[in-house]
Amino acid sequence: MSDEEPPTGPGMDKSRQMYIDLIYGVLLIGGFVMLMATEGDQRVGTFIGGLAVGYVLYAWGKMEFRESVLQKYVAEQTERQVDKVREEVAEEVKQEAERTVDNKVKEASEEVERKVEDKVDEVEEKEKKVEKKVEEVEEKEQKVEEKVEEAEMKVEKLEQAERKVEQKVGEVEEKVDEVEEKEKKVEKKVEEVEEKEQKVEEIEEKVEKKAEELEEAGDEDN
């Protein structure tokens, strides 16, 4: 609650209210004195009664006004306190929210950093495996290239051998042709020899026949 004092009357301060109360008191006391001095004069009694009623009405109105002013004051103070509490609560909520957000952001950042580090480690591990695989593939490619070179050398040697074989085959074919030609010549010679042998046989037969005829002729002469 505030230390501010509530107002006490419609546009009146405490000193003015005190003067009014003092005037009413003096008039009432004076009225009672006059009433006692006049031994119960009705007019004085009526005047005192009017003053009393007026003062009662004044006090009643002042109490009602004070009550309404107090209610308004209490409402204003309550509203101020509510606004103050609301501002304090809003500030506390804001600070708590900021702290919570900061903590959440910090936790999220740490979690993200951990995940990033884990992913980086996984990626590095995969890169190492990939590099190892690449090295293995390069070694295999090198071996394959060496084998291809060996195969190419073998193919070249085979081609050279084939060329030599073809050359040899050509030479053999030439020799075969020569041999065949010689065989033909030999066959021809053999045929000529056979013909000559046949002629010789015919001549021998004729000679033998002549010899027999000569022998027969000699026997007849003897």
N, CA, C and O of each residue as an XYZ file, in Angstrom:
888
protein
N       0.843     -1.188      0.000
C       0.000      0.000      0.000
C       0.879      1.239      0.000
O       2.004      1.220      0.499
N       0.329      2.358     -0.589
C       1.073      3.609     -0.653
C       0.949      4.354      0.649
O      -0.012      4.158      1.393
N       1.932      5.226      0.937
C       1.886      6.080      2.137
C       0.993      7.293      1.944
O       0.831      8.082      2.875
N       0.408      7.466      0.768
C      -0.442      8.636      0.494
C      -1.717      8.546      1.309
O      -2.342      7.486      1.351
N      -2.132      9.656      1.974
C      -3.333      9.685      2.802
C      -4.550      9.986      1.943
O      -4.463     10.816      1.038
N      -5.681      9.341      2.197
C      -6.878      9.554      1.385
C      -7.480     10.923      1.664
O      -7.293     11.449      2.761
N      -8.205     11.528      0.702
C      -8.887     12.816      0.914
C     -10.015     12.651      1.911
O     -10.564     11.557      2.038
N     -10.383     13.729      2.636
C     -11.389     13.652      3.713
C     -12.670     14.383      3.396
O     -13.611     14.255      4.180
N     -12.796     15.128      2.334
C     -14.032     15.847      2.040
C     -14.007     16.425      0.661
O     -12.949     16.464      0.033
N     -15.159     16.888      0.150
C     -15.266     17.423     -1.194
C     -14.580     18.763     -1.293
O     -15.191     19.802     -1.041
N     -13.310     18.746     -1.659
C     -12.571     20.006     -1.834
C     -12.193     20.665     -0.537
O     -11.924     21.867     -0.525
N     -12.158     19.914      0.591
C     -11.844     20.518      1.884
C     -10.636     19.823      2.456
O     -10.467     18.613      2.304
N      -9.767     20.622      3.138
C      -8.639     20.041      3.832
C      -8.992     19.852      5.299
O     -10.100     20.183      5.721
N      -8.057     19.322      6.075
C      -8.331     19.016      7.487
C      -8.613     20.268      8.318
O      -9.486     20.244      9.185
N      -7.896     21.347      8.071
C      -8.083     22.569      8.881
C      -9.483     23.156      8.674
O     -10.107     23.634      9.621
N      -9.971     23.115      7.429
C     -11.310     23.648      7.151
C     -12.365     22.811      7.849
O     -13.303     23.357      8.432
N     -12.224     21.470      7.798
C     -13.168     20.605      8.507
C     -13.127     20.872     10.020
O     -14.154     20.862     10.700
N     -11.922     21.108     10.516
C     -11.808     21.404     11.962
C     -12.551     22.710     12.330
O     -13.212     22.777     13.367
N     -12.438     23.730     11.487
C     -13.154     24.994     11.735
C     -14.649     24.774     11.736
O     -15.354     25.310     12.591
N     -15.156     23.977     10.772
C     -16.600     23.723     10.707
C     -17.058     23.005     11.972
O     -18.054     23.375     12.593
N     -16.291     21.947     12.343
C     -16.653     21.219     13.571
C     -16.600     22.130     14.799
O     -17.432     22.007     15.697
N     -15.627     23.043     14.842
C     -15.498     23.974     15.976
C     -16.691     24.942     16.031
O     -17.217     25.245     17.102
N     -17.103     25.418     14.839
C     -18.252     26.336     14.798
C     -19.507     25.635     15.283
O     -20.264     26.171     16.092
N     -19.726     24.378     14.755
C     -20.893     23.625     15.216
C     -20.834     23.408     16.731
O     -21.849     23.528     17.417
N     -19.651     23.090     17.247
C     -19.522     22.864     18.707
C     -19.824     24.117     19.520
O     -20.519     24.062     20.535
N     -19.273     25.284     19.044
C     -19.512     26.542     19.767
C     -20.988     26.890     19.756
O     -21.541     27.297     20.777
N     -21.645     26.727     18.577
C     -23.073     27.045     18.481
C     -23.891     26.137     19.386
O     -24.811     26.596     20.063
N     -23.555     24.827     19.400
C     -24.299     23.918     20.260
C     -24.108     24.261     21.735
O     -25.062     24.285     22.513
N     -22.848     24.525     22.103
C     -22.602     24.884     23.514
C     -23.333     26.187     23.869
O     -23.952     26.309     24.927
N     -23.238     27.156     22.944
C     -23.938     28.423     23.197
C     -25.436     28.234     23.278
O     -26.105     28.856     24.104
N     -25.968     27.368     22.414
C     -27.408     27.092     22.438
C     -27.824     26.472     23.747
O     -28.850     26.850     24.312
N     -27.019     25.492     24.257
C     -27.353     24.880     25.547
C     -27.292     25.915     26.680
O     -28.116     25.909     27.594
N     -26.290     26.803     26.592
C     -26.186     27.844     27.639
C     -27.405     28.750     27.598
O     -27.971     29.074     28.642
N     -27.820     29.167     26.389
C     -28.991     30.025     26.237
C     -30.243     29.284     26.680
O     -31.132     29.863     27.304
N     -30.306     27.973     26.343
C     -31.474     27.206     26.759
C     -31.552     27.142     28.281
O     -32.638     27.256     28.850
N     -30.423     26.962     28.938
C     -30.421     26.940     30.393
C     -30.732     28.326     30.954
O     -31.412     28.452     31.973
N     -30.226     29.376     30.277
C     -30.460     30.733     30.764
C     -31.917     31.131     30.580
O     -32.462     31.843     31.424
N     -32.538     30.712     29.548
C     -33.947     31.085     29.275
C     -34.897     30.074     29.869
O     -36.106     30.159     29.652
N     -34.366     29.107     30.623
C     -35.186     28.116     31.309
C     -36.103     27.359     30.340
O     -37.313     27.249     30.539
N     -35.461     26.842     29.274
C     -36.198     25.955     28.357
C     -37.035     26.677     27.341
O     -38.139     26.237     27.017
N     -36.517     27.806     26.819
C     -37.249     28.527     25.779
C     -37.357     27.616     24.544
O     -36.390     27.006     24.089
N     -38.615     27.564     24.027
C     -38.873     26.656     22.911
C     -38.091     27.053     21.667
O     -37.623     26.176     20.941
N     -37.937     28.318     21.406
C     -37.243     28.768     20.202
C     -35.763     28.399     20.274
O     -35.151     27.981     19.292
N     -35.212     28.572     21.483
C     -33.808     28.185     21.639
C     -33.649     26.676     21.478
O     -32.674     26.206     20.892
N     -34.631     25.908     22.010
C     -34.581     24.446     21.868
C     -34.692     24.039     20.393
O     -34.001     23.134     19.925
N     -35.578     24.732     19.682
C     -35.712     24.417     18.242
C     -34.410     24.726     17.493
O     -33.965     23.972     16.627
N     -33.816     25.881     17.871
C     -32.543     26.246     17.229
C     -31.467     25.188     17.504
O     -30.736     24.765     16.608
N     -31.397     24.773     18.788
C     -30.396     23.758     19.133
C     -30.692     22.450     18.410
O     -29.792     21.760     17.931
N     -32.018     22.121     18.345
C     -32.401     20.895     17.624
C     -32.011     20.981     16.156
O     -31.518     20.013     15.576
N     -32.240     22.166     15.551
C     -31.853     22.346     14.128
C     -30.353     22.201     13.943
O     -29.878     21.549     13.013
N     -29.585     22.858     14.899
C     -28.132     22.711     14.809
C     -27.706     21.249     14.929
O     -26.832     20.778     14.201
N     -28.356     20.530     15.883
C     -27.999     19.130     16.070
C     -28.300     18.301     14.814
O     -27.482     17.502     14.359
N     -29.513     18.524     14.268
C     -29.887     17.780     13.048
C     -28.937     18.127     11.886
O     -28.491     17.262     11.133
N     -28.650     19.446     11.779
C     -27.735     19.878     10.709
C     -26.356     19.223     10.850
O     -25.759     18.763      9.877
N     -25.877     19.201     12.098
C     -24.556     18.608     12.318
C     -24.567     17.112     12.029
O     -23.638     16.555     11.442
N     -25.709     16.456     12.486
C     -25.825     15.015     12.201
C     -25.832     14.763     10.699
O     -25.150     13.865     10.205
N     -26.625     15.583      9.965
C     -26.672     15.415      8.494
C     -25.304     15.696      7.871
O     -24.856     15.007      6.954
N     -24.644     16.764      8.420
C     -23.303     17.077      7.892
C     -22.339     15.919      8.147
O     -21.569     15.521      7.273
N     -22.406     15.382      9.393
C     -21.516     14.257      9.723
C     -21.849     13.031      8.870
O     -20.964     12.318      8.396
N     -23.192     12.806      8.686
C     -23.605     11.646      7.862
C     -23.112     11.787      6.416
O     -22.566     10.845      5.842
N     -23.313     12.977      5.838
C     -22.844     13.214      4.462
C     -21.337     13.086      4.355
O     -20.796     12.540      3.394
N     -20.657     13.630      5.415
C     -19.198     13.530      5.389
C     -18.757     12.069      5.460
O     -17.788     11.680      4.807
N     -19.468     11.258      6.254
C     -19.114      9.849      6.364
C     -19.362      9.109      5.040
O     -18.547      8.292      4.612
N     -20.505      9.411      4.400
C     -20.800      8.750      3.125
C     -19.775      9.143      2.059
O     -19.278      8.312      1.298
N     -19.476     10.471      2.037
C     -18.505     10.930      1.045
C     -17.126     10.320      1.316
O     -16.409      9.903      0.407
N     -16.793     10.289      2.600
C     -15.492      9.708      2.958
C     -15.429      8.228      2.579
O     -14.410      7.712      2.121
N     -16.610      7.553      2.802
C     -16.653      6.138      2.444
C     -16.483      5.945      0.933
O     -15.742      5.070      0.485
N     -17.198      6.797      0.146
C     -17.070      6.683     -1.316
C     -15.653      7.034     -1.776
O     -15.087      6.413     -2.676
N     -15.085      8.103     -1.087
C     -13.717      8.479     -1.440
C     -12.748      7.372     -1.064
O     -11.801      7.075     -1.791
N     -13.016      6.753      0.123
C     -12.146      5.657      0.543
C     -12.257      4.475     -0.421
O     -11.259      3.845     -0.770
N     -13.504      4.183     -0.849
C     -13.686      3.099     -1.811
C     -12.951      3.390     -3.123
O     -12.286      2.523     -3.690
N     -13.093      4.644     -3.591
C     -12.396      5.026     -4.822
C     -10.890      4.951     -4.637
O     -10.149      4.481     -5.499
N     -10.460      5.446     -3.443
C      -9.027      5.422     -3.153
C      -8.509      3.981     -3.090
O      -7.464      3.644     -3.647
N      -9.316      3.115     -2.359
C      -8.927      1.711     -2.252
C      -8.893      1.066     -3.635
O      -7.987      0.295     -3.950
N      -9.917      1.400     -4.477
C      -9.943      0.837     -5.836
C      -8.727      1.289     -6.640
O      -8.099      0.499     -7.344
N      -8.400      2.625     -6.515
C      -7.237      3.130     -7.243
C      -5.956      2.477     -6.754
O      -5.101      2.075     -7.543
N      -5.838      2.378     -5.392
C      -4.646      1.749     -4.844
C      -4.565      0.273     -5.236
O      -3.505     -0.261     -5.561
N      -5.758     -0.363     -5.190
C      -5.787     -1.780     -5.588
C      -5.376     -1.932     -7.045
O      -4.611     -2.827     -7.405
N      -5.917     -1.012     -7.895
C      -5.552     -1.068     -9.314
C      -4.067     -0.806     -9.507
O      -3.403     -1.453    -10.316
N      -3.542      0.196     -8.716
C      -2.110      0.459     -8.805
C      -1.309     -0.772     -8.383
O      -0.349     -1.164     -9.045
N      -1.732     -1.381     -7.251
C      -1.021     -2.564     -6.779
C      -1.118     -3.713     -7.790
O      -0.157     -4.440     -8.043
N      -2.359     -3.845     -8.369
C      -2.537     -4.904     -9.374
C      -1.629     -4.645    -10.573
O      -0.972     -5.555    -11.077
N      -1.602     -3.348    -11.034
C      -0.716     -3.004    -12.148
C       0.743     -3.254    -11.790
O       1.530     -3.766    -12.586
N       1.076     -2.865    -10.535
C       2.453     -3.062    -10.098
C       2.800     -4.551    -10.046
O       3.838     -4.995    -10.536
N       1.851     -5.324     -9.409
C       2.074     -6.771     -9.337
C       2.117     -7.369    -10.735
O       2.923     -8.249    -11.038
N       1.192     -6.844    -11.604
C       1.178     -7.343    -12.987
C       2.499     -7.050    -13.691
O       3.046     -7.898    -14.396
N       3.007     -5.812    -13.482
C       4.293     -5.463    -14.085
C       5.424     -6.324    -13.515
O       6.293     -6.810    -14.238
N       5.376     -6.500    -12.143
C       6.400     -7.327    -11.531
C       6.330     -8.767    -12.046
O       7.343     -9.387    -12.371
N       5.065     -9.286    -12.107
C       4.890    -10.654    -12.598
C       5.331    -10.753    -14.051
O       5.995    -11.709    -14.452
N       4.937     -9.711    -14.859
C       5.344     -9.719    -16.271
C       6.855     -9.672    -16.387
O       7.445    -10.365    -17.216
N       7.494     -8.832    -15.533
C       8.948     -8.753    -15.573
C       9.577    -10.076    -15.142
O      10.532    -10.558    -15.752
N       9.005    -10.666    -14.046
C       9.530    -11.958    -13.606
C       9.324    -13.031    -14.673
O      10.203    -13.849    -14.945
N       8.100    -12.996    -15.279
C       7.823    -13.969    -16.336
C       8.767    -13.768    -17.507
O       9.277    -14.723    -18.092
N       8.993    -12.465    -17.844
C       9.907    -12.159    -18.943
C      11.314    -12.653    -18.632
O      11.970    -13.285    -19.460
N      11.771    -12.338    -17.384
C      13.110    -12.785    -17.001
C      13.198    -14.311    -16.973
O      14.169    -14.907    -17.440
N      12.131    -14.937    -16.398
C      12.122    -16.396    -16.344
C      12.082    -16.986    -17.748
O      12.746    -17.976    -18.055
N      11.257    -16.323    -18.609
C      11.191    -16.790    -20.009
C      12.538    -16.631    -20.691
O      12.985    -17.511    -21.427
N      13.191    -15.474    -20.431
C      14.515    -15.266    -21.028
C      15.507    -16.295    -20.519
O      16.294    -16.859    -21.280
N      15.449    -16.537    -19.164
C      16.346    -17.555    -18.621
C      16.047    -18.929    -19.210
O      16.948    -19.683    -19.577
N      14.718    -19.239    -19.291
C      14.325    -20.533    -19.860
C      14.761    -20.648    -21.307
O      15.304    -21.665    -21.739
N      14.499    -19.546    -22.065
C      14.898    -19.555    -23.482
C      16.410    -19.681    -23.614
O      16.919    -20.439    -24.440
N      17.129    -18.906    -22.765
C      18.598    -19.005    -22.810
C      19.064    -20.418    -22.496
O      19.954    -20.957    -23.153
N      18.428    -21.023    -21.452
C      18.804    -22.391    -21.094
C      18.469    -23.358    -22.221
O      19.257    -24.240    -22.562
N      17.254    -23.166    -22.805
C      16.855    -24.037    -23.904
C      17.789    -23.855    -25.096
O      18.213    -24.820    -25.733
N      18.100    -22.573    -25.383
C      19.007    -22.303    -26.514
C      20.372    -22.907    -26.242
O      20.995    -23.499    -27.123
N      20.832    -22.745    -24.984
C      22.132    -23.306    -24.624
C      22.117    -24.825    -24.743
O      23.035    -25.430    -25.296
N      21.025    -25.443    -24.196
C      20.917    -26.896    -24.296
C      20.839    -27.328    -25.750
O      21.497    -28.278    -26.175
N      19.990    -26.582    -26.526
C      19.868    -26.927    -27.948
C      21.200    -26.763    -28.674
O      21.576    -27.589    -29.505
N      21.915    -25.667    -28.338
C      23.222    -25.445    -28.972
C      24.190    -26.568    -28.616
O      24.899    -27.092    -29.476
N      24.208    -26.934    -27.311
C      25.089    -28.022    -26.899
C      24.706    -29.329    -27.586
O      25.565    -30.097    -28.020
N      23.372    -29.569    -27.677
C      22.918    -30.784    -28.341
C      23.293    -30.775    -29.812
O      23.739    -31.779    -30.367
N      23.098    -29.598    -30.440
C      23.461    -29.476    -31.860
C      24.965    -29.667    -32.043
O      25.408    -30.340    -32.973
N      25.750    -29.058    -31.132
C      27.207    -29.221    -31.215
C      27.609    -30.678    -31.056
O      28.479    -31.179    -31.769
N      26.949    -31.364    -30.088
C      27.259    -32.785    -29.900
C      26.897    -33.587    -31.145
O      27.661    -34.435    -31.606
N      25.701    -33.294    -31.682
C      25.287    -34.016    -32.887
C      26.208    -33.711    -34.056
O      26.572    -34.594    -34.832
N      26.584    -32.413    -34.167
C      27.494    -32.032    -35.257
C      28.836    -32.737    -35.096
O      29.402    -33.253    -36.059
N      29.340    -32.749    -33.844
C      30.614    -33.451    -33.603
C      30.494    -34.938    -33.936
O      31.390    -35.529    -34.540
N      29.344    -35.544    -33.519
C      29.140    -36.960    -33.834
C      29.098    -37.167    -35.345
O      29.710    -38.092    -35.878
N      28.351    -36.272    -36.034
C      28.257    -36.388    -37.493
C      29.621    -36.187    -38.140
O      29.986    -36.877    -39.092
N      30.380    -35.204    -37.589
C      31.721    -34.962    -38.139
C      32.593    -36.193    -37.949
O      33.329    -36.591    -38.852
N      32.503    -36.803    -36.743
C      33.284    -38.021    -36.501
C      32.856    -39.132    -37.462
O      33.690    -39.845    -38.021
N      31.514    -39.268    -37.644
C      31.029    -40.290    -38.572
C      31.525    -40.014    -39.987
O      31.968    -40.917    -40.698
N      31.438    -38.725    -40.384
C      31.873    -38.365    -41.740
C      33.372    -38.628    -41.909
O      33.811    -39.153    -42.932
N      34.156    -38.250    -40.876
C      35.600    -38.503    -40.953
C      35.883    -39.999    -41.034
O      36.739    -40.441    -41.800
N      35.139    -40.784    -40.221
C      35.330    -42.230    -40.264
C      34.965    -42.779    -41.643
O      35.658    -43.636    -42.192
N      33.850    -42.259    -42.194
C      33.453    -42.697    -43.540
C      34.484    -42.262    -44.573
O      34.795    -43.005    -45.504
N      35.020    -41.032    -44.399
C      36.046    -40.560    -45.335
C      37.280    -41.462    -45.280
O      37.868    -41.794    -46.309
N      37.666    -41.857    -44.043
C      38.805    -42.766    -43.919
C      38.516    -44.085    -44.627
O      39.363    -44.617    -45.345
N      37.285    -44.613    -44.411
C      36.930    -45.866    -45.070
C      36.930    -45.697    -46.585
O      37.397    -46.560    -47.328
N      36.386    -44.540    -47.025
C      36.359    -44.286    -48.476
C      37.771    -44.173    -49.022
O      38.077    -44.720    -50.081
N      38.649    -43.451    -48.289
C      40.042    -43.325    -48.729
C      40.711    -44.694    -48.792
O      41.467    -44.990    -49.718
N      40.417    -45.531    -47.780
C      40.984    -46.869    -47.784
C      40.475    -47.666    -48.972
O      41.236    -48.364    -49.641
N      39.158    -47.550    -49.230
C      38.583    -48.233    -50.385
C      39.197    -47.717    -51.675
O      39.496    -48.488    -52.586
N      39.388    -46.365    -51.743
C      39.991    -45.777    -52.943
C      41.403    -46.313    -53.141
O      41.802    -46.637    -54.260
N      42.164    -46.407    -52.037
C      43.519    -46.962    -52.134
C      43.481    -48.406    -52.611
O      44.275    -48.822    -53.454
N      42.519    -49.175    -52.042
C      42.401    -50.571    -52.475
C      42.044    -50.643    -53.958
O      42.598    -51.443    -54.714
N      41.089    -49.771    -54.357
C      40.690    -49.761    -55.769
C      41.864    -49.355    -56.654
O      42.084    -49.942    -57.714
N      42.625    -48.334    -56.207
C      43.792    -47.910    -56.991
C      44.816    -49.035    -57.098
O      45.395    -49.259    -58.161
N      45.039    -49.758    -55.962
C      45.961    -50.891    -56.014
C      45.457    -51.954    -56.993
O      46.220    -52.510    -57.783
N      44.130    -52.221    -56.916
C      43.565    -53.200    -57.834
C      43.675    -52.713    -59.271
O      43.990    -53.489    -60.173
N      43.412    -51.405    -59.487
C      43.549    -50.867    -60.835
C      44.987    -50.986    -61.328
O      45.235    -51.318    -62.488
N      45.946    -50.705    -60.411
C      47.348    -50.829    -60.793
C      47.666    -52.277    -61.164
O      48.336    -52.537    -62.163
N      47.174    -53.227    -60.342
C      47.402    -54.633    -60.646
C      46.747    -55.001    -61.970
O      47.324    -55.722    -62.785
N      45.529    -54.492    -62.175
C      44.834    -54.786    -63.432
C      45.618    -54.215    -64.607
O      45.775    -54.867    -65.640
N      46.119    -52.959    -64.432
C      46.917    -52.354    -65.497
C      48.173    -53.179    -65.781
O      48.551    -53.385    -66.935
N      48.823    -53.655    -64.683
C      49.997    -54.494    -64.880
C      49.630    -55.769    -65.625
O      50.342    -56.199    -66.533
N      48.489    -56.378    -65.222
C      48.061    -57.594    -65.903
C      47.708    -57.308    -67.359
O      47.998    -58.105    -68.252
N      47.064    -56.132    -67.584
C      46.727    -55.758    -68.957
C      48.003    -55.587    -69.777
O      48.088    -56.039    -70.918
N      49.012    -54.913    -69.164
C      50.281    -54.757    -69.861
C      50.913    -56.111    -70.161
O      51.419    -56.348    -71.258
N      50.873    -57.014    -69.141
C      51.403    -58.355    -69.368
C      50.634    -59.055    -70.481
O      51.215    -59.699    -71.355
N      49.286    -58.909    -70.424
C      48.470    -59.544    -71.460
C      48.783    -58.951    -72.824
O      48.873    -59.674    -73.817
N      48.953    -57.595    -72.872
C      49.292    -56.970    -74.146
C      50.644    -57.465    -74.662
O      50.818    -57.713    -75.856
N      51.622    -57.608    -73.713
C      52.928    -58.132    -74.118
C      52.788    -59.565    -74.641
O      53.394    -59.939    -75.645
N      51.968    -60.360    -73.930
C      51.752    -61.730    -74.381
C      51.069    -61.749    -75.741
O      51.433    -62.527    -76.623
N      50.065    -60.873    -75.899
C      49.379    -60.795    -77.185
C      50.361    -60.406    -78.281
O      50.361    -60.971    -79.375
N      51.213    -59.409    -77.951
C      52.205    -58.991    -78.946
C      53.140    -60.139    -79.300
O      53.458    -60.361    -80.468
N      53.587    -60.883    -78.250
C      54.442    -62.033    -78.512
C      53.698    -63.073    -79.339
O      54.256    -63.669    -80.260
N      52.402    -63.284    -78.988
C      51.620    -64.244    -79.763
C      51.472    -63.791    -81.199
O      51.556    -64.595    -82.128
N      51.248    -62.473    -81.380
C      51.146    -61.962    -82.742
C      52.463    -62.155    -83.500
O      52.479    -62.551    -84.666
N      53.578    -61.860    -82.793
C      54.877    -62.093    -83.427
C      55.047    -63.576    -83.772
O      55.516    -63.939    -84.851
N      54.641    -64.429    -82.797
C      54.750    -65.870    -83.052
C      53.866    -66.275    -84.223
O      54.257    -67.080    -85.068
N      52.628    -65.685    -84.259
C      51.736    -65.996    -85.364
C      52.338    -65.550    -86.693
O      52.271    -66.258    -87.698
N      52.946    -64.322    -86.668
C      53.580    -63.859    -87.899
C      54.711    -64.820    -88.322
O      54.850    -65.157    -89.498
N      55.515    -65.251    -87.328
C      56.582    -66.207    -87.636
C      56.003    -67.512    -88.156
O      56.492    -68.092    -89.126
N      54.923    -67.969    -87.467
C      54.283    -69.217    -87.911
C      53.757    -69.064    -89.327
O      53.927    -69.943    -90.172
N      53.090    -67.884    -89.576
C      52.594    -67.652    -90.929
C      53.749    -67.655    -91.944
O      53.650    -68.195    -93.046
N      54.866    -67.009    -91.500
C      56.030    -66.997    -92.387
C      56.549    -68.404    -92.617
O      56.866    -68.786    -93.744
N      56.633    -69.175    -91.531
C      57.069    -70.563    -91.650
C      56.105    -71.350    -92.515
O      56.514    -72.150    -93.357
N      54.787    -71.107    -92.291
C      53.787    -71.808    -93.094
C      53.961    -71.483    -94.562
O      53.866    -72.349    -95.431
N      54.230    -70.158    -94.823
C      54.473    -69.764    -96.207
C      55.674    -70.488    -96.781
O      55.644    -71.002    -97.899
N      56.747    -70.513    -95.974
C      57.943    -71.225    -96.441
C      57.645    -72.705    -96.641
O      58.056    -73.293    -97.642
N      56.928    -73.313    -95.688
C      56.588    -74.732    -95.809
C      55.727    -74.973    -97.034
O      55.915    -75.937    -97.777
N      54.742    -74.035    -97.228
C      53.903    -74.199    -98.412
C      54.736    -74.122    -99.689
O      54.520    -74.872   -100.641
N      55.727    -73.162    -99.684
C      56.603    -73.085   -100.858
C      57.380    -74.387   -101.044
O      57.488    -74.908   -102.154
N      57.925    -74.908    -99.923
C      58.655    -76.166    -99.991
C      57.755    -77.308   -100.421
O      58.150    -78.187   -101.188
N      56.507    -77.269    -99.895
C      55.562    -78.316   -100.288
C      55.308    -78.250   -101.790
O      55.245    -79.261   -102.489
N      55.163    -76.996   -102.255
C      54.971    -76.845   -103.710
C      56.176    -77.391   -104.466
O      56.043    -78.086   -105.473
N      57.362    -77.052   -103.944
C      58.566    -77.559   -104.596
C      58.605    -79.085   -104.554
O      58.934    -79.744   -105.540
N      58.255    -79.637   -103.365
C      58.252    -81.094   -103.214
C      57.237    -81.721   -104.151
O      57.510    -82.730   -104.802
N      56.060    -81.109   -104.210
C      55.032    -81.647   -105.105
C      55.515    -81.607   -106.549
O      55.316    -82.542   -107.325
N      56.176    -80.459   -106.891
C      56.690    -80.353   -108.262
C      57.751    -81.428   -108.515
O      57.778    -82.073   -109.563
N      58.646    -81.600   -107.488
C      59.660    -82.640   -107.623
C      59.022    -84.011   -107.715
O      59.455    -84.856   -108.497
N      57.966    -84.235   -106.893
C      57.281    -85.522   -106.964
C      56.702    -85.767   -108.349
O      56.760    -86.858   -108.916
N      56.124    -84.645   -108.865
C      55.595    -84.794   -110.224
C      56.706    -85.166   -111.213
O      56.536    -86.025   -112.078
N      57.872    -84.474   -111.050
C      59.004    -84.790   -111.935
C      59.460    -86.222   -111.732
O      59.768    -86.938   -112.686
N      59.499    -86.640   -110.423
C      59.908    -88.010   -110.125
C      58.923    -89.000   -110.732
O      59.310    -90.005   -111.327
N      57.629    -88.687   -110.564
C      56.628    -89.582   -111.133
C      56.792    -89.682   -112.652
O      56.675    -90.743   -113.265
N      57.078    -88.480   -113.224
C      57.277    -88.477   -114.670
C      58.499    -89.311   -115.042
O      58.463    -90.081   -116.003
N      59.602    -89.153   -114.261
C      60.798    -89.954   -114.493
C      60.502    -91.425   -114.320
O      60.949    -92.273   -115.093
N      59.702    -91.712   -113.236
C      59.354    -93.111   -112.987
C      58.571    -93.676   -114.165
O      58.789    -94.812   -114.587
N      57.661    -92.870   -114.685
C      56.885    -93.321   -115.835
C      57.809    -93.572   -117.034
O      57.680    -94.557   -117.762
N      58.762    -92.614   -117.203
C      59.699    -92.804   -118.331
C      60.539    -94.074   -118.141
O      60.789    -94.840   -119.071
N      60.971    -94.258   -116.842
C      61.774    -95.455   -116.563
C      60.942    -96.701   -116.811
O      61.421    -97.682   -117.381
N      59.677    -96.649   -116.370
C      58.807    -97.800   -116.560
C      58.624    -98.079   -118.047
O      58.644    -99.221   -118.506
N      58.446    -96.976   -118.779
C      58.307    -97.166   -120.229
C      59.584    -97.784   -120.818
O      59.553    -98.692   -121.648
N      60.735    -97.219   -120.323
C      62.000    -97.764   -120.815
C      62.160    -99.220   -120.406
O      62.628   -100.037   -121.198
N      61.771    -99.557   -119.161
C      61.858   -100.942   -118.714
C      60.973   -101.831   -119.564
O      61.330   -102.947   -119.943
N      59.762   -101.266   -119.854
C      58.862   -102.062   -120.687
C      59.480   -102.303   -122.064
O      59.393   -103.396   -122.624
N      60.118   -101.231   -122.600
C      60.770   -101.393   -123.907
C      61.937   -102.375   -123.823
O      62.178   -103.183   -124.720
N      62.664   -102.262   -122.677
C      63.787   -103.184   -122.488
C      63.277   -104.609   -122.421
O      63.862   -105.523   -123.003
N      62.172   -104.787   -121.700
C      61.597   -106.121   -121.596
C      61.168   -106.620   -122.961
O      61.355   -107.788   -123.301
N      60.595   -105.727   -123.726
C      60.173   -106.117   -125.077
C      61.414   -106.497   -125.921
O      61.425   -107.472   -126.671
N      62.458   -105.656   -125.744
C      63.687   -105.956   -126.493
C      64.268   -107.281   -126.033
O      64.697   -108.097   -126.849
N      64.283   -107.497   -124.691
C      64.827   -108.749   -124.176
C      64.016   -109.928   -124.688
O      64.559   -110.974   -125.045
N      62.658   -109.726   -124.715
C      61.835   -110.795   -125.232
C      62.199   -111.075   -126.695
O      62.293   -112.228   -127.117
N      62.399   -110.006   -127.449
C      62.744   -110.194   -128.867
C      64.133   -110.868   -128.998
O      64.369   -111.721   -129.854
N      65.048   -110.423   -128.078
C      66.390   -111.008   -128.128
C      66.314   -112.493   -127.800
O      66.909   -113.336   -128.471
N      65.554   -112.784   -126.734
C      65.410   -114.176   -126.359
C      64.759   -114.980   -127.477
O      65.127   -116.121   -127.755
N      63.795   -114.353   -128.093
C      63.117   -115.045   -129.189
C      64.091   -115.280   -130.355
O      64.094   -116.350   -130.965
N      64.907   -114.274   -130.652
C      65.901   -114.417   -131.705
C      66.928   -115.495   -131.346
O      67.370   -116.288   -132.178
N      67.288   -115.473   -130.024
C      68.275   -116.454   -129.597
C      67.725   -117.875   -129.746
O      68.417   -118.794   -130.184
N      66.467   -118.014   -129.367
C      65.839   -119.327   -129.508
C      65.789   -119.726   -130.977
O      66.042   -120.877   -131.333
N      65.455   -118.749   -131.824
C      65.378   -119.065   -133.253
C      66.768   -119.462   -133.772
O      66.914   -120.381   -134.578
N      67.772   -118.745   -133.284
C      69.143   -119.072   -133.748
C      69.549   -120.444   -133.240
O      70.192   -121.207   -133.961
N      69.179   -120.765   -131.999
C      69.516   -122.063   -131.471
C      68.815   -123.161   -132.258
O      69.400   -124.199   -132.571
N      67.554   -122.908   -132.570
C      66.800   -123.886   -133.337
C      67.453   -124.062   -134.753
O      67.540   -125.159   -135.305
N      67.883   -122.942   -135.264
C      68.474   -123.005   -136.595
C      69.822   -123.750   -136.518
O      70.161   -124.487   -137.444
N      70.565   -123.579   -135.472
C      71.841   -124.255   -135.323
C      71.649   -125.767   -135.150
O      72.419   -126.570   -135.676
N      70.638   -126.119   -134.427
C      70.371   -127.530   -134.241
C      69.988   -128.139   -135.545
O      70.406   -129.258   -135.844
N      69.236   -127.477   -136.308
C      68.840   -128.027   -137.591
C      70.068   -128.187   -138.490
O      70.127   -129.171   -139.228
N      71.013   -127.318   -138.476
C      72.208   -127.424   -139.309
C      73.061   -128.628   -138.865
O      73.726   -129.241   -139.700
N      73.054   -128.976   -137.561
C      73.848   -130.088   -137.098
C      73.153   -131.377   -137.507
O      73.650   -132.465   -137.218
